[in-house]
Amino acid sequence: MTLKEFFDLLAMNPEILIFFFIACPLTALLAWLLGRGEGHISPWKYLYSYLIYVVCIPGIFAVTLNIYLFLFERQSVFEADIWTQILPIISMIATLMLIRKNVSFDQIPGFGKLSGLLLIIAAILIIMWFLDRTHIIAITFVPFYQAVLGFLITLAIAMYGWRKLTAAK
């Protein structure tokens, strides 16, 4: 089964996706209503940590997939699948906004690792986009120092993201 076949299967049977991506913000809303002002206390912060990972991993994947499809595959925005490309992002944003109302992200275990992962993914996508646009032949038209400078800046962003991902707090 390819990734496209898997997404097609999910698009034909979206009930599980709809339930999952509606349940995450509703759980965050319920936790916000029941534990106002207590988000930094042990049971709540681990629930929030679980919710963040459960909703952010598919959300970040959907953002990355959308960037790839729109930049590299030249997919039209009108062909975007609502269930696999848009709903995870909306659910991620809604869940993070609800969690943020009750607790600071600095107090949630492991939240910094997600931002490090996002920086690494962004740096890799920038490198891929740069290589796709240059076609390696067109790099002769770009001054060598600019190509090296762009690579070093992207590498620095990736290294910063990696440090943030692997840093222990």
C-alpha atoms as an extended CHARMM CRD file, in Angstrom:
* protein
*
       169  EXT
         1         1  MET       CA              0.0000000000        0.0000000000        0.0000000000  PROA      1               0.0000000000
         2         2  THR       CA              1.3930000000        3.3620000000       -0.9860000000  PROA      2               0.0000000000
         3         3  LEU       CA              0.8990000000        6.5980000000        0.8960000000  PROA      3               0.0000000000
         4         4  LYS       CA             -1.4730000000        7.8340000000       -1.8070000000  PROA      4               0.0000000000
         5         5  GLU       CA             -3.5760000000        4.6560000000       -1.5200000000  PROA      5               0.0000000000
         6         6  PHE       CA             -3.6680000000        5.1030000000        2.2570000000  PROA      6               0.0000000000
         7         7  PHE       CA             -4.8270000000        8.7200000000        1.9270000000  PROA      7               0.0000000000
         8         8  ASP       CA             -7.4270000000        7.6710000000       -0.6430000000  PROA      8               0.0000000000
         9         9  LEU       CA             -8.6980000000        5.0240000000        1.7890000000  PROA      9               0.0000000000
        10        10  LEU       CA             -8.9370000000        7.6210000000        4.5570000000  PROA      10              0.0000000000
        11        11  ALA       CA            -10.7140000000       10.0440000000        2.2250000000  PROA      11              0.0000000000
        12        12  MET       CA            -13.3130000000        7.4110000000        1.3170000000  PROA      12              0.0000000000
        13        13  ASN       CA            -13.9390000000        6.5890000000        5.0040000000  PROA      13              0.0000000000
        14        14  PRO       CA            -13.3530000000        9.8570000000        6.8850000000  PROA      14              0.0000000000
        15        15  GLU       CA            -15.3700000000        8.9690000000       10.0010000000  PROA      15              0.0000000000
        16        16  ILE       CA            -12.3090000000        7.9590000000       12.0300000000  PROA      16              0.0000000000
        17        17  LEU       CA            -10.3980000000       11.0810000000       11.0120000000  PROA      17              0.0000000000
        18        18  ILE       CA            -13.3250000000       13.3570000000       11.7790000000  PROA      18              0.0000000000
        19        19  PHE       CA            -13.8280000000       11.7440000000       15.1860000000  PROA      19              0.0000000000
        20        20  PHE       CA            -10.1240000000       11.9250000000       16.0530000000  PROA      20              0.0000000000
        21        21  PHE       CA             -9.5620000000       15.5000000000       14.9310000000  PROA      21              0.0000000000
        22        22  ILE       CA            -12.7270000000       16.7430000000       16.6440000000  PROA      22              0.0000000000
        23        23  ALA       CA            -12.0390000000       14.7520000000       19.8260000000  PROA      23              0.0000000000
        24        24  CYS       CA             -8.6190000000       16.3790000000       20.3420000000  PROA      24              0.0000000000
        25        25  PRO       CA             -9.8370000000       20.0040000000       20.6130000000  PROA      25              0.0000000000
        26        26  LEU       CA            -12.8920000000       18.8740000000       22.5840000000  PROA      26              0.0000000000
        27        27  THR       CA            -10.6250000000       17.0790000000       25.0610000000  PROA      27              0.0000000000
        28        28  ALA       CA             -8.4970000000       20.2300000000       25.3560000000  PROA      28              0.0000000000
        29        29  LEU       CA            -11.6660000000       22.2810000000       25.8830000000  PROA      29              0.0000000000
        30        30  LEU       CA            -12.8940000000       19.8920000000       28.5750000000  PROA      30              0.0000000000
        31        31  ALA       CA             -9.4870000000       19.9560000000       30.2940000000  PROA      31              0.0000000000
        32        32  TRP       CA             -9.5020000000       23.7520000000       30.1180000000  PROA      32              0.0000000000
        33        33  LEU       CA            -12.9710000000       23.9280000000       31.7010000000  PROA      33              0.0000000000
        34        34  LEU       CA            -12.2320000000       21.3920000000       34.4420000000  PROA      34              0.0000000000
        35        35  GLY       CA             -8.6740000000       22.4410000000       35.2660000000  PROA      35              0.0000000000
        36        36  ARG       CA             -8.6020000000       26.2130000000       34.9580000000  PROA      36              0.0000000000
        37        37  GLY       CA             -5.4330000000       27.5980000000       36.4490000000  PROA      37              0.0000000000
        38        38  GLU       CA             -4.1340000000       24.0930000000       37.1960000000  PROA      38              0.0000000000
        39        39  GLY       CA             -2.5540000000       23.3390000000       33.8110000000  PROA      39              0.0000000000
        40        40  HSD       CA              0.9510000000       23.3590000000       35.2630000000  PROA      40              0.0000000000
        41        41  ILE       CA              0.0870000000       20.6900000000       37.8690000000  PROA      41              0.0000000000
        42        42  SER       CA              1.2160000000       17.1410000000       37.1920000000  PROA      42              0.0000000000
        43        43  PRO       CA             -1.8410000000       15.2850000000       35.8940000000  PROA      43              0.0000000000
        44        44  TRP       CA             -2.9730000000       18.1510000000       33.6580000000  PROA      44              0.0000000000
        45        45  LYS       CA              0.4010000000       18.9240000000       32.1320000000  PROA      45              0.0000000000
        46        46  TYR       CA              0.8480000000       15.2930000000       31.0750000000  PROA      46              0.0000000000
        47        47  LEU       CA             -2.6150000000       15.2630000000       29.5150000000  PROA      47              0.0000000000
        48        48  TYR       CA             -1.7090000000       18.4420000000       27.6460000000  PROA      48              0.0000000000
        49        49  SER       CA              1.6120000000       16.9190000000       26.5970000000  PROA      49              0.0000000000
        50        50  TYR       CA             -0.2040000000       13.8610000000       25.2470000000  PROA      50              0.0000000000
        51        51  LEU       CA             -2.7310000000       16.0220000000       23.4100000000  PROA      51              0.0000000000
        52        52  ILE       CA             -0.0110000000       18.1800000000       21.8930000000  PROA      52              0.0000000000
        53        53  TYR       CA              1.9150000000       15.2070000000       20.5450000000  PROA      53              0.0000000000
        54        54  VAL       CA             -1.2170000000       13.4090000000       19.3300000000  PROA      54              0.0000000000
        55        55  VAL       CA             -2.4540000000       16.4300000000       17.3870000000  PROA      55              0.0000000000
        56        56  CYS       CA              0.8460000000       18.0660000000       16.3600000000  PROA      56              0.0000000000
        57        57  ILE       CA              2.4770000000       15.0620000000       14.7080000000  PROA      57              0.0000000000
        58        58  PRO       CA             -0.3230000000       14.6620000000       12.1230000000  PROA      58              0.0000000000
        59        59  GLY       CA             -0.6500000000       18.4540000000       11.9000000000  PROA      59              0.0000000000
        60        60  ILE       CA              3.0480000000       18.9850000000       11.1990000000  PROA      60              0.0000000000
        61        61  PHE       CA              2.9350000000       16.1090000000        8.7190000000  PROA      61              0.0000000000
        62        62  ALA       CA             -0.0390000000       17.7330000000        6.9680000000  PROA      62              0.0000000000
        63        63  VAL       CA              1.7480000000       21.0940000000        6.7840000000  PROA      63              0.0000000000
        64        64  THR       CA              4.8620000000       19.4040000000        5.3870000000  PROA      64              0.0000000000
        65        65  LEU       CA              2.7960000000       17.3930000000        2.9130000000  PROA      65              0.0000000000
        66        66  ASN       CA              0.9640000000       20.5260000000        1.7670000000  PROA      66              0.0000000000
        67        67  ILE       CA              4.2160000000       22.4120000000        1.2500000000  PROA      67              0.0000000000
        68        68  TYR       CA              5.6130000000       19.4850000000       -0.7170000000  PROA      68              0.0000000000
        69        69  LEU       CA              2.4930000000       19.0810000000       -2.8450000000  PROA      69              0.0000000000
        70        70  PHE       CA              2.1140000000       22.7800000000       -3.5870000000  PROA      70              0.0000000000
        71        71  LEU       CA              5.8050000000       23.5830000000       -4.1900000000  PROA      71              0.0000000000
        72        72  PHE       CA              7.1700000000       20.4230000000       -5.7860000000  PROA      72              0.0000000000
        73        73  GLU       CA              4.1770000000       18.6080000000       -7.2650000000  PROA      73              0.0000000000
        74        74  ARG       CA              2.4110000000       21.8260000000       -8.2910000000  PROA      74              0.0000000000
        75        75  GLN       CA             -0.9110000000       20.6020000000       -6.9040000000  PROA      75              0.0000000000
        76        76  SER       CA             -3.7360000000       23.1070000000       -7.0830000000  PROA      76              0.0000000000
        77        77  VAL       CA             -5.1660000000       24.3950000000       -3.8170000000  PROA      77              0.0000000000
        78        78  PHE       CA             -8.5950000000       23.3970000000       -5.1150000000  PROA      78              0.0000000000
        79        79  GLU       CA             -7.4970000000       19.7360000000       -5.2270000000  PROA      79              0.0000000000
        80        80  ALA       CA             -6.5240000000       19.6420000000       -1.5430000000  PROA      80              0.0000000000
        81        81  ASP       CA             -8.2110000000       16.8720000000        0.4280000000  PROA      81              0.0000000000
        82        82  ILE       CA            -10.1560000000       18.3550000000        3.3190000000  PROA      82              0.0000000000
        83        83  TRP       CA             -9.8200000000       15.3170000000        5.5930000000  PROA      83              0.0000000000
        84        84  THR       CA             -6.0880000000       14.6220000000        5.2430000000  PROA      84              0.0000000000
        85        85  GLN       CA             -4.6210000000       18.0040000000        4.3060000000  PROA      85              0.0000000000
        86        86  ILE       CA             -6.7590000000       20.6350000000        6.0230000000  PROA      86              0.0000000000
        87        87  LEU       CA             -8.5410000000       19.0590000000        9.0210000000  PROA      87              0.0000000000
        88        88  PRO       CA             -5.3050000000       18.0380000000       10.8520000000  PROA      88              0.0000000000
        89        89  ILE       CA             -3.9880000000       21.6030000000       10.6150000000  PROA      89              0.0000000000
        90        90  ILE       CA             -7.2330000000       23.1620000000       11.8560000000  PROA      90              0.0000000000
        91        91  SER       CA             -7.4230000000       20.6450000000       14.7030000000  PROA      91              0.0000000000
        92        92  MET       CA             -3.7890000000       21.2970000000       15.6530000000  PROA      92              0.0000000000
        93        93  ILE       CA             -4.3050000000       25.0680000000       15.7390000000  PROA      93              0.0000000000
        94        94  ALA       CA             -7.5530000000       24.8130000000       17.7370000000  PROA      94              0.0000000000
        95        95  THR       CA             -6.0550000000       22.3670000000       20.2450000000  PROA      95              0.0000000000
        96        96  LEU       CA             -2.9190000000       24.4580000000       20.7550000000  PROA      96              0.0000000000
        97        97  MET       CA             -4.9790000000       27.6210000000       21.2410000000  PROA      97              0.0000000000
        98        98  LEU       CA             -7.1630000000       25.9400000000       23.8680000000  PROA      98              0.0000000000
        99        99  ILE       CA             -4.1630000000       24.4990000000       25.7050000000  PROA      99              0.0000000000
       100       100  ARG       CA             -2.3720000000       27.8470000000       25.6000000000  PROA      100             0.0000000000
       101       101  LYS       CA             -5.3080000000       29.4810000000       27.4330000000  PROA      101             0.0000000000
       102       102  ASN       CA             -4.6780000000       27.3170000000       30.4860000000  PROA      102             0.0000000000
       103       103  VAL       CA             -0.9350000000       26.6930000000       30.5860000000  PROA      103             0.0000000000
       104       104  SER       CA              2.3070000000       28.0580000000       29.1800000000  PROA      104             0.0000000000
       105       105  PHE       CA              3.9540000000       25.7840000000       26.6380000000  PROA      105             0.0000000000
       106       106  ASP       CA              7.2190000000       26.1010000000       28.5970000000  PROA      106             0.0000000000
       107       107  GLN       CA              5.6210000000       24.1140000000       31.4410000000  PROA      107             0.0000000000
       108       108  ILE       CA              4.5650000000       21.2310000000       29.2050000000  PROA      108             0.0000000000
       109       109  PRO       CA              7.0810000000       18.3730000000       29.0260000000  PROA      109             0.0000000000
       110       110  GLY       CA              8.6140000000       17.8430000000       25.5880000000  PROA      110             0.0000000000
       111       111  PHE       CA              7.0490000000       20.8010000000       23.7900000000  PROA      111             0.0000000000
       112       112  GLY       CA             10.4450000000       22.2510000000       22.8140000000  PROA      112             0.0000000000
       113       113  LYS       CA             11.2720000000       19.0700000000       20.9290000000  PROA      113             0.0000000000
       114       114  LEU       CA              8.3550000000       19.6440000000       18.5390000000  PROA      114             0.0000000000
       115       115  SER       CA              9.5910000000       23.1100000000       17.6210000000  PROA      115             0.0000000000
       116       116  GLY       CA             13.0540000000       21.6540000000       17.0050000000  PROA      116             0.0000000000
       117       117  LEU       CA             11.5300000000       19.0090000000       14.7530000000  PROA      117             0.0000000000
       118       118  LEU       CA              9.6410000000       21.7080000000       12.8780000000  PROA      118             0.0000000000
       119       119  LEU       CA             12.8630000000       23.6850000000       12.3380000000  PROA      119             0.0000000000
       120       120  ILE       CA             14.6490000000       20.6060000000       10.9740000000  PROA      120             0.0000000000
       121       121  ILE       CA             11.7780000000       19.8390000000        8.5960000000  PROA      121             0.0000000000
       122       122  ALA       CA             11.7190000000       23.4700000000        7.4340000000  PROA      122             0.0000000000
       123       123  ALA       CA             15.4860000000       23.4720000000        6.8070000000  PROA      123             0.0000000000
       124       124  ILE       CA             15.2770000000       20.2300000000        4.8260000000  PROA      124             0.0000000000
       125       125  LEU       CA             12.3830000000       21.5760000000        2.7460000000  PROA      125             0.0000000000
       126       126  ILE       CA             14.3550000000       24.7470000000        2.0170000000  PROA      126             0.0000000000
       127       127  ILE       CA             17.3370000000       22.6740000000        0.8680000000  PROA      127             0.0000000000
       128       128  MET       CA             15.0730000000       20.4990000000       -1.2900000000  PROA      128             0.0000000000
       129       129  TRP       CA             13.3660000000       23.5480000000       -2.8010000000  PROA      129             0.0000000000
       130       130  PHE       CA             16.7250000000       25.1860000000       -3.5120000000  PROA      130             0.0000000000
       131       131  LEU       CA             18.0380000000       22.0350000000       -5.2050000000  PROA      131             0.0000000000
       132       132  ASP       CA             14.8020000000       21.6500000000       -7.1600000000  PROA      132             0.0000000000
       133       133  ARG       CA             14.9370000000       25.2150000000       -8.4240000000  PROA      133             0.0000000000
       134       134  THR       CA             18.6130000000       25.2220000000       -9.3400000000  PROA      134             0.0000000000
       135       135  HSD       CA             18.5230000000       21.9500000000      -11.3110000000  PROA      135             0.0000000000
       136       136  ILE       CA             22.2760000000       21.7850000000      -10.5520000000  PROA      136             0.0000000000
       137       137  ILE       CA             22.8900000000       23.2060000000      -14.0440000000  PROA      137             0.0000000000
       138       138  ALA       CA             21.5420000000       26.6330000000      -13.1540000000  PROA      138             0.0000000000
       139       139  ILE       CA             23.8750000000       26.7830000000      -10.1660000000  PROA      139             0.0000000000
       140       140  THR       CA             26.5920000000       28.0010000000      -12.5290000000  PROA      140             0.0000000000
       141       141  PHE       CA             24.6050000000       31.2150000000      -12.9760000000  PROA      141             0.0000000000
       142       142  VAL       CA             24.5420000000       31.8160000000       -9.2210000000  PROA      142             0.0000000000
       143       143  PRO       CA             27.8050000000       33.1310000000       -7.7600000000  PROA      143             0.0000000000
       144       144  PHE       CA             29.5060000000       30.3820000000       -5.8050000000  PROA      144             0.0000000000
       145       145  TYR       CA             29.6970000000       32.3780000000       -2.5820000000  PROA      145             0.0000000000
       146       146  GLN       CA             25.9010000000       32.8720000000       -2.6090000000  PROA      146             0.0000000000
       147       147  ALA       CA             25.3010000000       29.1400000000       -3.0080000000  PROA      147             0.0000000000
       148       148  VAL       CA             27.7080000000       28.3580000000       -0.1640000000  PROA      148             0.0000000000
       149       149  LEU       CA             26.2110000000       31.1020000000        2.0150000000  PROA      149             0.0000000000
       150       150  GLY       CA             22.6740000000       29.7930000000        1.4420000000  PROA      150             0.0000000000
       151       151  PHE       CA             23.7930000000       26.2590000000        2.2800000000  PROA      151             0.0000000000
       152       152  LEU       CA             25.5610000000       27.4050000000        5.4680000000  PROA      152             0.0000000000
       153       153  ILE       CA             22.5500000000       29.4040000000        6.6630000000  PROA      153             0.0000000000
       154       154  THR       CA             20.2630000000       26.4380000000        6.0650000000  PROA      154             0.0000000000
       155       155  LEU       CA             22.7280000000       24.1310000000        7.8060000000  PROA      155             0.0000000000
       156       156  ALA       CA             22.8720000000       26.4970000000       10.8010000000  PROA      156             0.0000000000
       157       157  ILE       CA             19.0690000000       26.4750000000       11.0420000000  PROA      157             0.0000000000
       158       158  ALA       CA             19.0590000000       22.6670000000       10.8780000000  PROA      158             0.0000000000
       159       159  MET       CA             21.7490000000       22.4280000000       13.5670000000  PROA      159             0.0000000000
       160       160  TYR       CA             19.8370000000       24.8430000000       15.8130000000  PROA      160             0.0000000000
       161       161  GLY       CA             16.7000000000       22.7610000000       15.3280000000  PROA      161             0.0000000000
       162       162  TRP       CA             18.6080000000       19.5570000000       16.0810000000  PROA      162             0.0000000000
       163       163  ARG       CA             20.0260000000       21.0420000000       19.3040000000  PROA      163             0.0000000000
       164       164  LYS       CA             16.5700000000       22.1610000000       20.3420000000  PROA      164             0.0000000000
       165       165  LEU       CA             15.1880000000       18.7160000000       19.5250000000  PROA      165             0.0000000000
       166       166  THR       CA             17.8220000000       16.8360000000       21.5180000000  PROA      166             0.0000000000
       167       167  ALA       CA             18.2780000000       19.3150000000       24.3760000000  PROA      167             0.0000000000
       168       168  ALA       CA             17.2930000000       17.9940000000       27.7720000000  PROA      168             0.0000000000
       169       169  LYS       CA             15.5030000000       20.3110000000       30.1790000000  PROA      169             0.0000000000
